[in-house]
Amino acid sequence: MSLSSHIEELRKKHQTLSVAVEAAQRSPASDDLEITRLKKQKLAIKQEITRLSTH
């Protein structure tokens, strides 16, 4: 897998997590710990994208 395709896959995962976080925040039965976990995953992916993009 090339670096650009890897970054693109990470961007897709980041977008998927964004949608999941938004849906969880709108849901009255949402679990705050689950939302926090999703946000941490999203941040980790964003940091990885940034790290790979600067090299």
Protein Blocks (a to p, Z undefined) as FASTA:
>chain_A
ZZklmmmmmmmmmmmmmmmmmmmmmpmkbcfklmmmmmmmmmmmmmmmmmmmmZZ
